[in-house]
């Protein structure tokens, strides 16, 4: 027997219309590539999305199911594309601007983008490959200054297209299971793979992330969206903020620590997101030049890679700002867990609380997790037994775009993340490594993530990345590449070995260290261990 409830499709259009009805006055503030500040309301966003819908359907010939690419920074025009494109039944394909030319060419041809909206500052990156793009009919330039010149063919200007367009547009009726957005994985272990999000998955993800046990966001918040809109739909925050009525601040290319601190002060931002390397830079800058007035920032949500316990502790101790650890993947839309203390943890000491907060956390409602050991059995939730983390849920993909490859999926329908993890009795998941990054030395497993977190807690270490290197006696040994917090200071390998000796067994401690100016990063700000391995193999790590 079916329930007698209305059919109300969960779509991105429903999010936009709700935001316009409930929070028409709330603000979207953009720091544009040229340094200017732009501000308008959710009501203005709603009107311009309807103008954009008219442009897409009447001027650009976009129809239901077409792929429309975006190659842009975080700002109000990109936000309009997030709603206008899926609103007409097309797919908003956000293209990662930090990928190589070869990867970008592959992604655009594989997705069959019909039109690409591109920030003028990024146009030179597409100019290099435009002749190889097989399906792109035209390019729409965003934030192009007067007299801007480009070799991209068939270009139009975003504001020129919107000018004079009607603010009236009747959104088509859409099935909530229809595709609304797509991102590609960063392709660090092969060609990038497309992850196609549905309206339903996007709506459910956004409405869950705003909850107290997740991002804890409300209409009283001002949220800084540091995570790029070209990276997993900015973690769903552009949808979450409209649902919850939070003011949004979009920084475009202004991601230097000093620029972020300036925005935090001027806009009285209360919540923010970003990868650990961003917040490490902000913390170091604030330590060197503390803000004269206490920031309104209450907490920052971190994902992408492990948030060191030392950074959580330092930010809170020095500035009263909470770091909140989360986990996710492109394949999980992306957020799947968050680590917040429960009432039962109030009686624990600060060190014990910090250990919990440094874990990736408990799964959201709508997500399930399990740890599977090498023999195929399910690991107990004891916080010690390691295995591969597998997930399923309402916003987890079931196959990649244009492929029936099932190597990442189990026969009973779970997604294999490739993360080696544990889950404790309270349901807190902790990633100990990626399967490809685990170090097996003398038959014993060593966690590179644990070593990195420990090294970055050293007062003279800013960054640390650990890889496995061949060893004639032990098969593999860990090699630590570290970046000093102050280039004028020094630290010896012996000091670091003694420092690690407090928490690690002797066989786990690296006996080789290299000192770098900066650890190589991936396109989304993670430590690029593939590049570190290449440099080591070529004898370039000294």
MIKERO-293870 format. One line per 5 residues: number of its first residue (from 0); their letters; for each residue x, y, z of C-alpha. Coordinates in nm, 2 decimals. Layout:
<sites>
NUM) A) X,Y,Z  ...
</sites>
This chain:
<sites>
0) XXXXX) 0.00,0.00,0.00  0.14,0.34,-0.10  0.12,0.64,0.13  -0.12,0.92,0.04  0.12,1.20,0.01
5) XXXXX) 0.18,1.46,-0.26  0.44,1.40,-0.53  0.68,1.69,-0.46  1.00,1.65,-0.67  1.32,1.73,-0.48
10) XXXXX) 1.50,1.95,-0.73  1.75,2.23,-0.74  1.47,2.46,-0.86  1.27,2.38,-0.55  1.58,2.50,-0.35
15) XXXXX) 1.60,2.83,-0.55  1.22,2.90,-0.52  1.22,2.83,-0.15  1.52,3.06,-0.09  1.34,3.33,-0.28
20) XXXXX) 1.02,3.29,-0.08  1.17,3.26,0.27  1.50,3.45,0.25  1.46,3.70,-0.04  1.66,3.96,0.15
25) XXXXX) 1.97,3.75,0.23  2.29,3.83,0.06  2.54,3.69,-0.19  2.87,3.88,-0.17  3.14,3.82,-0.43
30) XXXXX) 3.50,3.93,-0.44  3.55,3.93,-0.81  3.87,3.85,-1.00  3.95,4.22,-1.06  3.93,4.28,-0.68
35) XXXXX) 3.59,4.46,-0.68  3.32,4.36,-0.43  2.97,4.28,-0.56  2.66,4.22,-0.34  2.30,4.13,-0.42
40) XXXXX) 2.01,3.95,-0.26  1.86,3.60,-0.30  1.57,3.78,-0.47  1.82,3.92,-0.73  1.97,3.57,-0.77
45) XXXXX) 1.62,3.43,-0.84  1.55,3.70,-1.11  1.88,3.66,-1.28  1.85,3.27,-1.28  1.53,3.32,-1.47
50) XXXXX) 1.70,3.55,-1.72  1.97,3.29,-1.76  1.71,3.03,-1.83  1.58,3.24,-2.11  1.93,3.28,-2.25
55) XXXXX) 2.00,2.91,-2.23  1.68,2.81,-2.41  1.63,3.09,-2.65  1.98,3.22,-2.73  2.21,2.92,-2.68
60) XXXXX) 1.98,2.64,-2.79  2.03,2.43,-2.47  1.77,2.16,-2.43  1.69,1.90,-2.17  1.98,1.66,-2.11
65) XXXXX) 2.25,1.88,-2.27  2.59,1.92,-2.09  2.69,2.28,-2.01  3.04,2.34,-1.88  3.15,2.60,-1.63
70) XXXXX) 3.52,2.70,-1.60  3.50,2.96,-1.34  3.58,3.09,-0.99  3.35,3.12,-0.70  3.12,3.42,-0.75
75) XXXXX) 2.75,3.52,-0.81  2.75,3.44,-1.18  2.88,3.09,-1.12  2.61,3.05,-0.85  2.35,3.15,-1.12
80) XXXXX) 2.48,2.88,-1.34  2.43,2.63,-1.06  2.06,2.69,-1.06  1.98,2.82,-1.42  2.14,2.52,-1.60
85) XXXXX) 1.97,2.23,-1.41  1.65,2.44,-1.38  1.59,2.40,-1.75  1.67,2.02,-1.74  2.03,2.05,-1.86
90) XXXXX) 2.34,1.94,-1.66  2.58,2.18,-1.50  2.93,2.03,-1.55  3.18,2.21,-1.33  3.53,2.17,-1.48
95) XXXXX) 3.83,2.17,-1.25  4.06,2.45,-1.36  4.36,2.30,-1.19  4.38,1.99,-1.40  4.64,1.95,-1.68
100) XXXXX) 4.55,2.05,-2.04  4.53,1.68,-2.14  4.29,1.60,-1.86  4.07,1.90,-1.93  4.06,1.81,-2.30
105) XXXXX) 3.96,1.46,-2.21  3.69,1.57,-1.97  3.52,1.82,-2.20  3.52,1.57,-2.50  3.41,1.28,-2.28
110) XXXXX) 3.12,1.48,-2.13  3.03,1.64,-2.47  2.98,1.99,-2.34  2.78,2.20,-2.58  2.86,2.54,-2.43
115) XXXXX) 3.13,2.65,-2.18  3.09,2.95,-1.95  3.45,3.07,-1.87  3.59,3.34,-1.65  3.80,3.58,-1.86
120) XXXXX) 4.11,3.52,-1.64  4.09,3.15,-1.72  4.03,3.18,-2.10  4.40,3.14,-2.18  4.39,2.78,-2.03
125) XXXXX) 4.11,2.68,-2.27  4.27,2.86,-2.57  4.55,2.60,-2.56  4.30,2.31,-2.63  4.01,2.48,-2.80
130) XXXXX) 4.10,2.33,-3.14  4.08,1.98,-2.99  3.73,2.03,-2.83  3.49,1.83,-3.04  3.15,1.93,-2.92
135) XXXXX) 3.18,2.29,-2.79  2.97,2.53,-3.00  3.05,2.85,-2.82  3.21,3.01,-2.51  3.04,3.26,-2.28
140) XXXXX) 3.29,3.49,-2.12  3.23,3.60,-1.76  3.38,3.91,-1.60  3.56,4.01,-1.92  3.69,4.37,-1.89
145) XXXXX) 3.63,4.61,-2.17  3.85,4.54,-2.47  3.93,4.19,-2.36  4.07,3.98,-2.63  4.08,3.60,-2.67
150) XXXXX) 4.15,3.34,-2.94  3.86,3.12,-2.82  3.61,3.08,-3.11  3.25,3.19,-3.11  3.26,3.39,-2.79
155) XXXXX) 2.98,3.59,-2.62  2.96,3.79,-2.30  2.76,3.68,-2.01  2.62,4.02,-1.91  2.54,4.11,-2.27
160) XXXXX) 2.33,3.79,-2.30  2.14,3.86,-1.98  2.08,4.23,-2.06  1.72,4.28,-2.16  1.61,3.93,-2.09
165) XXXXX) 1.27,3.87,-1.92  1.27,3.79,-1.55  0.97,3.56,-1.62  1.04,3.20,-1.69  0.83,2.89,-1.61
170) XXXXX) 1.05,2.62,-1.49  0.97,2.29,-1.66  0.85,2.00,-1.45  1.15,1.78,-1.37  1.19,1.43,-1.24
175) XXXXX) 1.39,1.44,-0.92  1.60,1.15,-1.04  1.71,1.34,-1.35  2.07,1.45,-1.37  2.15,1.81,-1.26
180) XXXXX) 2.53,1.83,-1.22  2.85,1.65,-1.29  3.21,1.65,-1.16  3.50,1.44,-1.26  3.74,1.28,-1.02
185) XXXXX) 4.09,1.43,-1.03  4.23,1.13,-1.21  4.54,1.08,-0.99  4.54,0.71,-1.06  4.42,0.71,-1.42
190) XXXXX) 4.18,0.90,-1.65  3.93,1.12,-1.47  3.59,0.96,-1.41  3.25,1.14,-1.44  3.02,1.14,-1.14
195) XXXXX) 2.66,1.24,-1.24  2.45,1.39,-0.96  2.07,1.38,-0.96  1.84,1.66,-0.84  1.73,1.43,-0.56
200) XXXXX) 2.08,1.34,-0.44  2.17,1.71,-0.45  1.86,1.82,-0.25  1.90,1.54,0.01  2.28,1.61,0.05
205) XXXXX) 2.22,1.99,0.10  1.93,1.95,0.34  2.13,1.70,0.55  2.46,1.90,0.56  2.29,2.21,0.71
210) XXXXX) 2.18,2.01,1.02  2.33,2.07,1.37  2.52,1.74,1.36  2.68,1.84,1.03  2.77,2.19,0.92
215) XXXXX) 2.53,2.34,1.18  2.42,2.62,0.96  2.13,2.86,1.00  1.98,3.18,0.87  2.20,3.37,1.13
220) XXXXX) 2.52,3.26,0.96  2.75,3.43,0.71  2.93,3.15,0.52  3.26,3.18,0.33  3.27,2.93,0.05
225) XXXXX) 3.64,2.87,0.00  3.60,2.52,-0.15  3.60,2.59,-0.53  3.27,2.56,-0.72  3.46,2.35,-0.97
230) XXXXX) 3.54,2.09,-0.69  3.24,1.86,-0.61  2.99,2.14,-0.65  3.16,2.34,-0.37  3.07,2.06,-0.12
235) XXXXX) 2.70,2.14,-0.19  2.73,2.47,0.01  2.57,2.69,-0.27  2.26,2.47,-0.23  2.28,2.43,0.15
240) XXXXX) 2.31,2.81,0.21  2.00,2.89,0.00  1.80,2.62,0.18  1.91,2.75,0.53  1.91,3.12,0.45
245) XXXXX) 2.27,3.19,0.52  2.45,3.48,0.36  2.72,3.36,0.12  3.06,3.52,0.06  3.23,3.40,-0.26
250) XXXXX) 3.61,3.47,-0.29  3.68,3.39,-0.65  4.06,3.37,-0.69  4.14,3.56,-0.37  4.25,3.26,-0.16
255) XXXXX) 4.58,3.39,-0.01  4.57,3.38,0.37  4.58,3.76,0.40  4.29,3.79,0.16  4.08,3.53,0.35
260) XXXXX) 4.15,3.70,0.68  4.05,4.03,0.54  3.72,3.88,0.42  3.66,3.72,0.76  3.70,4.05,0.93
265) XXXXX) 3.50,4.27,0.69  3.21,4.04,0.63  3.18,3.91,0.99  3.19,3.55,0.86  3.07,3.29,1.11
270) XXXXX) 3.13,2.97,0.92  3.37,2.86,0.64  3.50,2.56,0.46  3.82,2.45,0.30  4.10,2.20,0.27
275) XXXXX) 4.36,2.18,0.56  4.63,2.35,0.36  4.41,2.66,0.33  4.35,2.68,0.71  4.71,2.60,0.79
280) XXXXX) 4.81,2.91,0.59  4.54,3.12,0.76  4.65,3.00,1.11  5.02,3.08,1.04  4.93,3.43,0.91
285) XXXXX) 4.71,3.50,1.21  4.99,3.39,1.45  5.24,3.62,1.28  4.99,3.91,1.27  4.70,3.86,1.51
290) XXXXX) 4.37,4.04,1.42  4.32,4.34,1.63  3.96,4.24,1.70  3.82,3.89,1.77  3.69,3.73,1.45
295) XXXXX) 3.32,3.64,1.43  3.43,3.31,1.28  3.30,3.03,1.50  3.42,2.73,1.31  3.56,2.60,0.98
300) XXXXX) 3.47,2.27,0.82  3.76,2.08,0.67  3.77,1.79,0.43  3.98,1.67,0.14  4.26,1.53,0.36
305) XXXXX) 4.33,1.47,0.73  4.29,1.77,0.96  4.59,1.76,1.20  4.50,1.75,1.57  4.77,2.01,1.62
310) XXXXX) 4.59,2.26,1.39  4.25,2.19,1.56  4.42,2.26,1.90  4.62,2.56,1.79  4.33,2.75,1.62
315) XXXXX) 4.10,2.69,1.92  4.37,2.77,2.18  4.50,3.08,2.02  4.19,3.23,1.86  3.88,3.04,2.00
320) XXXXX) 3.79,2.91,1.65  3.67,2.54,1.62  3.80,2.31,1.35  3.54,2.05,1.24  3.66,1.75,1.06
325) XXXXX) 3.46,1.60,0.77  3.51,1.33,0.51  3.38,1.27,0.16  3.46,1.20,-0.20  3.35,1.32,-0.54
330) XXXXX) 3.16,0.99,-0.55  2.97,1.08,-0.23  2.85,1.43,-0.34  3.09,1.47,-0.14  3.02,1.48,0.23
335) XXXXX) 2.95,1.16,0.42  3.07,1.21,0.77  3.15,1.48,1.02  3.32,1.46,1.36  3.14,1.64,1.64
340) XXXXX) 3.16,1.55,2.01  2.86,1.41,2.18  2.73,1.48,2.53  2.90,1.17,2.67  3.24,1.31,2.57
345) XXXXX) 3.21,1.62,2.79  3.36,1.43,3.08  3.68,1.34,2.88  4.00,1.54,2.91  4.11,1.78,2.63
350) XXXXX) 4.35,1.53,2.48  4.09,1.25,2.46  3.84,1.50,2.31  4.10,1.61,2.05  4.16,1.25,1.95
355) XXXXX) 3.79,1.21,1.87  3.77,1.54,1.68  4.06,1.45,1.47  3.87,1.14,1.34  3.67,1.17,1.02
360) XXXXX) 3.35,1.12,1.23  3.01,0.96,1.22  2.81,0.91,0.90  2.51,1.13,0.81  2.16,1.00,0.81
365) XXXXX) 2.12,0.87,0.46  2.48,0.72,0.45  2.60,0.38,0.57  2.96,0.27,0.63  3.13,-0.06,0.69
370) XXXXX) 3.49,-0.17,0.72  3.58,-0.48,0.52  3.89,-0.69,0.59  4.12,-0.87,0.34  3.93,-1.19,0.39
375) XXXXX) 3.60,-1.03,0.30  3.46,-1.02,0.65  3.31,-0.72,0.82  3.54,-0.57,1.08  3.42,-0.51,1.43
380) XXXXX) 3.35,-0.15,1.54  3.64,-0.15,1.79  3.84,0.14,1.67  4.14,-0.08,1.61  4.06,-0.33,1.33
385) XXXXX) 4.15,-0.19,0.99  4.01,-0.26,0.65  3.87,-0.09,0.34  3.60,0.17,0.40  3.29,0.09,0.20
390) XXXXX) 2.98,0.32,0.18  2.63,0.33,0.03  2.36,0.59,0.06  2.12,0.84,-0.09  2.39,1.05,-0.25
395) XXXXX) 2.65,0.79,-0.34  2.70,0.70,-0.70  2.61,0.35,-0.83  2.82,0.38,-1.15  3.05,0.62,-1.34
400) XXXXX) 2.93,0.83,-1.63  2.94,0.64,-1.97  3.09,0.33,-1.81  2.97,0.00,-1.68  3.30,-0.07,-1.49
405) XXXXX) 3.21,-0.22,-1.16  3.56,-0.26,-1.01  3.49,0.01,-0.75  3.17,-0.16,-0.64  3.10,-0.48,-0.44
410) XXXXX) 2.85,-0.74,-0.56  2.61,-0.64,-0.29  2.61,-0.28,-0.40  2.86,-0.09,-0.18  3.11,0.16,-0.31
415) XXXXX) 3.47,0.08,-0.24  3.64,0.40,-0.13  4.00,0.28,-0.13  4.04,0.43,0.22  4.19,0.21,0.49
420) XXXXX) 3.99,0.29,0.81  3.86,0.19,1.14  3.52,0.25,1.31  3.49,0.27,1.69  3.21,0.16,1.92
425) XXXXX) 3.05,0.51,1.90  3.05,0.50,1.52  3.34,0.74,1.46  3.53,0.65,1.15  3.91,0.72,1.12
430) XXXXX) 4.10,0.69,0.80  4.45,0.55,0.86  4.56,0.56,0.49  4.47,0.51,0.13  4.52,0.15,0.02
435) XXXXX) 4.79,0.28,-0.23  4.97,0.48,0.04  5.00,0.21,0.31  5.36,0.12,0.39  5.43,-0.25,0.46
440) XXXXX) 5.77,-0.28,0.63  5.89,-0.62,0.75  5.54,-0.76,0.72  5.39,-0.48,0.94  5.16,-0.21,0.82
445) XXXXX) 5.26,0.16,0.88  5.01,0.44,0.85  5.15,0.74,0.65  4.86,0.96,0.77  4.94,0.90,1.14
450) XXXXX) 5.30,0.99,1.08  5.21,1.30,0.88  4.97,1.43,1.16  5.24,1.36,1.42  5.51,1.54,1.23
455) XXXXX) 5.29,1.84,1.16  5.23,1.88,1.54  5.61,1.95,1.58  5.64,2.33,1.64  5.90,2.37,1.36
460) XXXXX) 5.72,2.17,1.10  5.46,2.33,0.87  5.38,2.04,0.63  5.47,1.67,0.61  5.40,1.39,0.36
465) XXXXX) 5.52,1.03,0.40  5.56,0.78,0.12  5.69,0.42,0.10  6.03,0.37,-0.06  6.19,0.03,-0.15
470) XXXXX) 6.42,-0.13,0.11  6.64,-0.44,0.05  6.59,-0.57,0.41  6.23,-0.46,0.50  6.07,-0.45,0.16
475) XXXXX) 5.95,-0.09,0.22  6.04,0.19,0.46  5.87,0.53,0.52  6.03,0.84,0.38  5.92,1.17,0.53
480) XXXXX) 5.93,1.49,0.32  5.88,1.79,0.54  5.85,2.17,0.51  5.98,2.39,0.79  5.75,2.65,0.95
485) XXXXX) 6.04,2.90,0.93  6.31,2.87,0.67  6.56,3.03,0.91  6.52,2.75,1.16  6.65,2.39,1.14
490) XXXXX) 6.55,2.05,1.27  6.76,1.74,1.24  6.64,1.39,1.14  6.75,1.27,1.48  6.53,1.52,1.66
495) XXXXX) 6.23,1.42,1.45  6.29,1.05,1.52  6.31,1.12,1.89  5.99,1.33,1.86  5.80,1.05,1.69
500) XXXXX) 5.94,0.80,1.93  5.70,0.92,2.19  5.40,0.78,2.00  5.53,0.52,1.75  5.72,0.19,1.77
505) XXXXX) 6.07,0.20,1.64  5.99,0.01,1.32  5.72,0.27,1.23  5.95,0.57,1.25  6.10,0.70,0.92
510) XXXXX) 6.48,0.70,0.92  6.50,0.91,0.61  6.39,1.27,0.58  6.40,1.53,0.30  6.34,1.90,0.35
515) XXXXX) 6.13,2.08,0.08  6.03,2.43,0.02  5.67,2.31,-0.04  5.50,1.97,-0.05  5.36,1.91,-0.41
520) XXXXX) 4.98,1.95,-0.41  4.70,1.80,-0.63  4.45,2.01,-0.81  4.23,2.01,-0.50  4.50,2.10,-0.25
525) XXXXX) 4.59,1.75,-0.12  4.95,1.63,-0.08  5.05,1.48,-0.42  5.22,1.16,-0.32  5.23,1.04,-0.67
530) XXXXX) 5.45,1.34,-0.76  5.67,1.28,-0.45  5.72,0.92,-0.56  5.81,1.03,-0.91  6.06,1.29,-0.77
535) XXXXX) 6.22,1.02,-0.55  6.24,0.77,-0.83  6.42,1.03,-1.05  6.66,1.11,-0.77  6.53,1.47,-0.73
540) XX) 6.44,1.45,-0.36  6.73,1.58,-0.16
</sites>
